[in-house]
Amino acid sequence: MCNCGNKRNTFARPLSGTVASERTPSGMWQDVNFEYIGKSGLTVTGSVTGRKYRFNHPGEAQLIDYRDASGMSAVPKLKKVRKNEQ
């Protein structure tokens, strides 16, 4: 089989290590606010991003990456805050 001056490599796509979030257009989904309703403080690690979210006191709200939001919903002392509740 002829390589024809190495043209095959010109058409080959390079393999990249991109993740889904890099391919997703920005602003496709919105991040979500969660409020801590416990009694002291809480640190939670996002199940998708691995980011650590620190709630220092009761009533503190934070913007959570939309990719971590479904996992945060399972944390008993975190409450999803709707925009009109803020």
C-alpha positions in Angstrom: 0.0 0.0 0.0 1.4 3.4 -1.0 1.8 6.0 1.6 1.7 8.7 -1.1 4.1 11.1 0.5 2.8 10.7 4.0 -0.6 12.3 3.1 -2.5 9.8 5.3 -1.1 11.5 8.4 -2.4 14.9 7.2 -6.0 13.6 7.2 -5.7 11.6 10.4 -7.3 13.4 13.3 -5.1 13.8 16.3 -6.4 12.1 19.4 -7.1 14.7 22.1 -7.7 14.4 25.8 -10.7 16.7 25.7 -13.4 16.0 28.3 -17.2 16.5 27.7 -17.2 19.9 29.5 -14.7 21.3 27.0 -16.9 20.2 24.1 -20.1 21.5 25.6 -20.9 25.1 24.6 -20.7 27.4 27.5 -23.9 28.5 29.1 -25.8 25.4 28.0 -26.8 24.6 31.5 -26.8 26.9 34.5 -25.0 26.3 37.8 -27.3 25.8 40.8 -27.4 27.5 44.2 -27.5 25.3 47.3 -28.0 26.5 50.9 -26.6 24.7 53.9 -29.3 24.1 56.6 -27.2 22.2 59.1 -25.9 23.3 62.5 -22.2 23.9 62.1 -20.1 23.7 58.9 -19.8 21.3 56.0 -17.3 20.5 53.2 -18.6 18.5 50.3 -16.6 17.2 47.3 -18.3 17.4 43.9 -18.9 13.9 42.5 -18.1 15.0 38.9 -15.6 17.9 39.1 -13.9 16.9 42.3 -14.2 20.5 43.5 -14.5 21.1 47.2 -17.4 23.2 48.4 -17.1 24.7 51.9 -20.2 25.9 53.8 -18.9 27.7 56.9 -22.2 28.4 58.7 -25.9 27.6 58.5 -27.8 29.6 55.9 -24.8 30.0 53.6 -25.5 29.5 49.9 -23.1 28.7 47.2 -23.2 28.4 43.4 -22.6 24.7 42.6 -21.3 23.6 39.2 -24.2 22.1 37.3 -22.3 18.8 36.8 -22.1 18.4 40.6 -25.7 19.5 41.3 -27.4 16.1 41.1 -24.9 14.7 43.7 -25.4 17.6 46.0 -29.2 17.0 46.0 -28.4 13.7 47.8 -26.6 15.5 50.7 -29.2 15.7 53.6 -28.2 19.2 54.9 -28.1 20.9 51.5 -31.2 22.5 50.0 -31.5 23.6 46.4 -32.4 27.3 46.3 -34.6 28.5 43.5 -33.8 31.9 41.9 -36.9 33.6 43.4 -36.0 32.4 46.9 -32.7 34.2 47.0 
